[in-house]
């Protein structure tokens, strides 16, 4: 039996599959594992099933040892893993693509509705028992019908978000590195634009691109300055794609109308400036947070790890 280390709590089904075939050491506390405990726990591991809260780098790979065969991330994104460092050691890296598309698109659409219609702000008024009265000009928001949704990174989650927005009467524009399939373009009546065009013309700009050195602070001072003053930014991708301080400054200065964020630059820390702003909707990385999605993610990660340990073709292999 191989030694499998699971770096955090995962749904029971995936964990049970691993335990049925191998010797599993799992961190089962609610709090994230400390770095010191993680380095100790991975020693001698043949496979690691990692959460996105754990950094897989040279230090950890050295602590694990040369027998390590795989790191299976329970996430689609893998910016927590130094993939080249793993490849140098012959360690295979996998992720869980596809399974969280619909759940994350639901969150993106929810954020669009919340920030454009000021729902978070309105709920805070009620919860704080502040005096209020219905009026023709009270807490007016922006309607979505006929507005342009700009999708940055028109992958599966971007497409699923666009479908939802289309149902609300929005016009779809997008940018991506490779051409979008004709059937999707026709279904959504989606218009391709350069990144600059998309930033300047969109009423809502939604980020769905992967995080990499190339997309670090993709949205910063210059980009916010070029957005419409009535426009909104949505981020359900990865926090560091947005320069958080620049976003705070843009929101305070009225350069853009609002932002809806599910992810943060230094997660779980949030820039204190965002907390002061009524035009920022902030939720704690809930993109994949449904019972069904998280169970499926754990199952796929277990499938990946078990296949590699059995000497089979690695499903969902990630390469640099």
N, C-alpha and C positions, 0 to 999 in steps of 0.2 A: 504493500500500500504506500502511496505517495503522501507526502505532507503537503496539505493545502492550507494556506493562511487566508482568512477572510478578514479584511481590515475594519469592518464595521457591521452593524446590524443589517441584515437583508431578509426579505420575506422567506417564510419557512420552507416553501416548496423548493426553491433553488438550493437552500442550505441542506435540506434533507437528501437531495440527489447527490450532492458532494459527499456527505457523510456515509451514504450507502456504499460508496466505492473506495473512499480514501480516509486517511487520518486527518481530520479537520480541526484546526485551531482558529477560533473565531472571536473577535472582539464583540461582545454582546451587550455592552453598556450603551445607554442612550447618548452620552457625551462622546464626541469624537476622540479617537485614540491619540495620546500624546506622541510626539516624535520619538521620545526615548523608549516608550513601550512598543511602538511600532518597529523600531530597529531591533529590539530584542526578540519580538515575536516572529519576525520573518527569517530569523537564522535557521538555515537548513531547509527552507521551503523549496518544494519542487514546483509549486504553482501559487500565485498570489491572485486573489480576487479582490480588486481594489475599488474603493469609492472615490468620487472626484475630490473629496476633501483631503486625500492623502497624496503627497508628492512622491512620485517614483523617480528617483534620480540616481546618480553614481553612488552616493553614500548609502542609499537603501539597497541597491543592487549588490554592493560590496558586502553589506551586512547579511544579505540573503545567502550568498555563496554561489559558487560556480555550477552547482547542480540545478539552479533555477531554470525552468523551461518556459514559463509563461506568466504574463500579467494580463488578467482579464478584467477590464474596467466595466463597472456597472453603470455605464453612461454612454451616450453617443459621442460627446466631446471627450477628448483625451489630452487636453492641454496640461493636465496634472502629471503627465508621463513624459519623460525624456525618451522619446522613441529611438533616436539614433544611439543613445547609450545602451538601450536594450538590444538593438540590432547588433551592436559591436560585440555583445556577449552571447549572441545567438538566442536571446530571449524573445519569444513571440508575444506580440501585443494584440489584443482584440478589444472590440467595443460592442455596443448593443444598438445597432442602427435600426431605423424603421419603426420600432415598437412604440416610441413616444411621440410620433408625428401628430396625431389627432389631439392628444392631451395638451401638447405645447401650443398648438394652433388655437385651441380653446382659450388658453391663458392669454395669448397675444390679442385675440379678439376681445376678450374681457377687459384687458388694459385699455384698448382703443375706446371702448364704450365708457369705461370709468373716467378716463381723463378728459375726453371730449365733452361728456355730459356732467362733469364735476361731481361724480357720485361719491367718491371718497370724501370730498369736502362737505357734501351734503350730509353724509352719515355722521361726520364728526360734529356737525351742528346739533343733530338730534341727540347723540350720545352725551354731549357736553351740556345738554338741556339749555342751550342758548335760546333766547327769544327769537322767533321767526314768524313771518306771515307771508302767505302766498301773495305774489304780485306779478304784474306783467313783465317786470324787468328783474325779478329776483333770481339770482344764480343761473343766468343764461349760459348755455353751452353751445357747441357747434353740432349741427346736423351732419350726418355722413352721406346722405344721398347726393350724388353728383360730385362728391369730393374725390381727390386722387389719393389712393394708397400707393406709396412707393415701397417696393420690397427690395431690400439689399440682401442678395443671396437667395435666388429663387430655386432652392432645393425642395425637398419633400415638405418640410415644415412651412416654408414660404408659400408654396403652392396651396397647401391646406388652409393657411391663413387667408390667402387671396380668395379662395372659394367662399369662405365665410363672409369676407368683406363684400364680395360681389353680390351675395344675397341681401346685403344691407344697402345695395344701390351704389356702391363705390366703383370708381374707375380704377383699373389696375395698371400700374407701370412697374417696371422691374429693371434690375441690372444683375448680371451674372457673368462668369468667365466663359462659359460655353453656351451655344445656342439652345434655347428652350424648345422642346418638342412641339411640332406644329399643332398636334391635337390639343395640347394644353393652352397654347397661344389662342387657338380658335375658341376653346371652351370659355376662357376668361376674357377674351378680347383684350389681351394683355399687350402693352406697348413697351418695347425695349427702349431704354435710355442709357446714356452714359451716367456714371456716378454723379458728376457735376450737374447734369440736367435733372436727375432724379431729386437731388438735394434741393435745388432751386425751385422746382415746380410742385412738389408733393405737399398735400395738406396733412397727411400722416406718413411718417417715414418709419418703417418697421425693419429692425435688424434681424437677419436670419443666417448670417454668414458664419463660418467657423472661425475660431480664434487662432491666430498665428502671429508671428512677428510682423507679417505684412498687414494684418488688420488691427494691430495694437494702436489704440487711440485713433481709429479710423474716423471717428466723430470727435472733433476737437474745436478749438476756437474758430478757425477759418470756416469750417463746415457750418457751425451754428450761425455764424454771421451771414451766410448765404441762404439760409432757410427763410421761408416766409415768417413774418412775425406772428402769424395766426396758425403756424404749423405745430405739430406734436411729434415727439420722438418716442418710439416704443422699442424696448430691448428685452428679448427673451432668449438671446443667444449666449453671450458671455460678457461679464462685466467690463473687463479691460478693453473691449472694443470701443468703449466710450471713455473719454477723459472726464471723470466725474466732477472735478473742480471746475473745468470749463463749462460743463453742463449747468452747474449751480450758478455760475456767473451769468450764463446766457438766460436762464430762467429769471434771475433777479433783475436783469437789465431789460427784460421784455423782448429779447431777440427772438425767442420762440415762445409759444403759448403754454406749453406744458410737456410733461414726460411721464411715461408709464414704464416702470422698471421691475423686472422679476429677478435680475441679476445685478451684481455690484462689483466695482473694480477691486476692492480689497475684502471680499466676502469672507466672513459674515459681517464685518464692519461696514458701516454706511457713512458716507460723508455727512457730518453734522449739518452742513448747509442745506442738504436735501430735506432733512427732518423739519426744517422751519417753513417749508414752502407748501402752500395749499395746492399749487398747480403741479405738484409731483405726486404721482400714485406709486406707492412702494409696497411690494409684496416679497416674502422671503423664499425665493427660488422654488416656486411651486409648479413649474412647467410640466413636469412629469408626475406630479403628486396625485395620482389616482391609485386606488387599490389595485385595479387591473393592470395598469401600466407598470407599476413598481414590481409586481409579481412577475410579469413577463420579462422585465429587465433582468431580474435575478435568475430566472430560468435560462435566458439566453447566455448570460455570463457563465452559468454552470455548464451549459452545453459546450461553450468554447473551451473552458478549462478541461473538462473531461475528455473531449476529443483530442486535445494536444497531449494530455497524459497517456492516452491510449495509442499515440503514434499516428493518429488520423490527420487528414487535411484540416488545417486550422480554419474554422468558420469565422467570418467577420474579421479577417486579419487587417491590421493597421500597419502601414509602412510610412517611412519618412519621405 
